[in-house]
Amino acid sequence: MAKTEEHQKAIVLRKEGHSINRIAEILNVSKGSISSWCKHINMTDEQKSTLYRKNALHASHSMSKKFKERREAWQEQGRTDAANQNPDFFALCMLFWAEGSKRTNELIITNCDPLMIKFYLNCLRRYFKINENEIYIRLRLHLGNGKTIDEILSFWKKYLSITDMQIKKVDVKQDKRENPTKKNIHLYGNCQLLVYNTEIVQRLYGGIQGFVNKF
């Protein structure tokens, strides 16, 4: 196709409301040439609005595809991790499968047994070498067992080796009974461990699949 013919077709397509990228694709011409040829053309507000919506939709689809491919790659890595039969990874997968909240990019484990929370966190630290600023806890406390809030918070910080900044939220439930006959046996409340790391979550999903396929 001659340059003058390409030039004229580019102008027609631009007046129809096509994007520079789309015109370059149709005519197999560089975007720089198309931009130079069409720079004098003023699109209508309706054309601009339509083009904006198309571009936003295309960007959204492209981003969704990219994220999906990334998740699938991490899940495949998780299946490879499972094949290596590391005991820490096995424990992480099985407890996440049984106790975890199934999110796309958050690992959440909730339990009232401090030993279980500590065990899981230690496995995470050993296997994934996670950054401490990705680790948080939420606490739901029941008072009335002789422990103050400060004592309970100090326990969790020392037991899990975390800082005040890693305690994301504390909910306190008061015992409103006048004469409680039974004390709450969970002295240190209910702990929710949160790790904000999409790669870890997706590798655990893949690891679960890998372990299940062995049986």
N, C-alpha and C positions, 0 to 999 in steps of 0.2 A: 504494500500500500504506500502510495506517494505521501511525502511529508505534508503537502498542502491538503490532501484528502484527509489524512489523519487529523490535521489541525482543525478542519471544518467539522469533522465528526465529533471531535472532542468538545467543540463549542456547542454543538447541538445537544450532546449528552449532558453537558453542564447546565444548559438552559432547562433541560428536562428535570433537573434536580439531583443528578447523580453525584456521588462523592468523587474527589480527585483519585482516591485509591481504586474505586470501581472503574472509572474511566480508563485509568492506566492498565488495569487488568483486561478490560474488554479490547482495547486497541494494542495491547502488548507494547506499550510505550512507557518510558520512565515517568515517575511521578513529578520529577522536576520539570520535564517538558510540558506535561499536562497543566501543572500549576502556572507556568509561564504563559501558556496559550489562553488560559481561562481567567486570568487575574482581573480582567476588566469586566467580567460578567457578575452582575449583582443578582443574587437569588432572592426570591420572594420570602416573606416571613413564614408562609406556609411550607415552602420547600425547606427552609432552614430547620423548622420544627420537625418535619418528617425525617430529615437527614439526621438530626440529633437523636431522635428516637431509635432509628435504625442503628446508628453507631453505638448507642448505649446498650441496645439488645445484643449486638454482635460482641461487644466487650464483655457483657455478662455471660454469654454462652462460652466465649473463649476462656474466661476465668474459671467458670464451672468445670470445663473440660480439663483445664490445667490442674485444678485442685483434685479432681477425680483421678487423674493419672498419677498424681503424687501420692494420694491415699492408697491406690492399688500397688504402687511400688513399695510403700512401707509395709503393706500387708504381706507382700511377697517376701520381704526381708524378714518379717515375723515368722513365716513358714520355714525359712532357712534357719532362723534362731531356734525354732522348735526341733529341727533335725539335729542340732548340736547337743541337745539334751542337757543344757545347763540347769542345775537344780533351782537357782534363783529365778530364772526365766519361767520354769515350770510352775513354781509357786506363785509368781506374779500373774500368770495367765489363769490358773485355776481359781485363785481367790478373786480375781477380777470377774471371772465368769460367774462365780457364785454370789459375790457380795457387791460387785461394782455397779454403779449407775452407768447405763450405756449411752454415752454421748459421743459426738464426733471428735471433739478436740479437748475434752476434759476427762481426766481420770479421777473418779470419786469413789472412795471406799469409806463406808460408815460402820462403826462398831463400838460397843461399850467396853470391850476388852482392851485395855492399854497395850498388853503384850502383842495382840494381833496387829494393832496399828503400828507399833514399833517394828515388828517383824517385817511387815509389808514395806515400810519406809526404808528400812535397812537394805532390803532386796533391791528396791529402786535405786538407791544410792550406789550400791555395788555394781549392779548390772548396767544401768544406763548412765552412770556418772552425772546425774542430773544437776542442773544449776539450782542452788538453794533458793534463789528468788522466784522459782517456779512452784515452790512448795508452800502450801497454806493449810491451816486447819480451821474448822468451825466447831464450836462446842455448845452442847445443850446440857445445862447443869440442873441438878435437883438438890436444893439446899435442905438442911435439916439433919445431916449426919455428922455434925460436929466439924465440918470443913468449911472454911471461908472461901470466898471467890479467889482471893489472892493466893491462898494455899493451893487451890486447884490449878490455877494458871501457872504457878511456880512449878508444880509437879509436871505438867505437860511440857513446859519449856525445857526443863532439865531432862526429862525422860526421852524426849524426841530430839533433843539438841537443836531447838529452834529459838527464834527471837520473838520479842513482842510484835514486831512488824509482820510476822508470819501467822499470827492469830487473827484471822479475818473477821470473825464474828463470835459473840458469846451471847447465848440466850439463857436466861435464868428462869426456872420455874419454881415458884414458891409453893410449899406445902400449906394449903389453906385449912387443913383439918385442925380442929381444936385439940383433939387428943389422938394423934396418929398412933396406931397400934403396930405398924410395921415400917421400919426404916427402909429407904431405898438402898439396895445393896451395891449400886454402882456409885461408889464414892466420888469418882472423878468424871461422872457424867458420860455423855455420848459424844464420841469424837468423829468428825467427818474429815478425812484426809483428801485434799484436792491438789492435783498437779496439772497445771495448764501447759500441755505439750501434746500437740496433735500427732507427732511422729510416734511417741510412746504408745498412745491409745491405739493407733492403727496397727502397730507392730504386735500389740497384745491380741487384737482381733485376729490377725494373721496367725499368731502363735497358737491361739485356741483352735483354729481350723487345722493347723498342722498336727497338733497333738490328737485331736479327735480322729483324724484320718488314719492314725496309727492303730486304732482299736477297731 
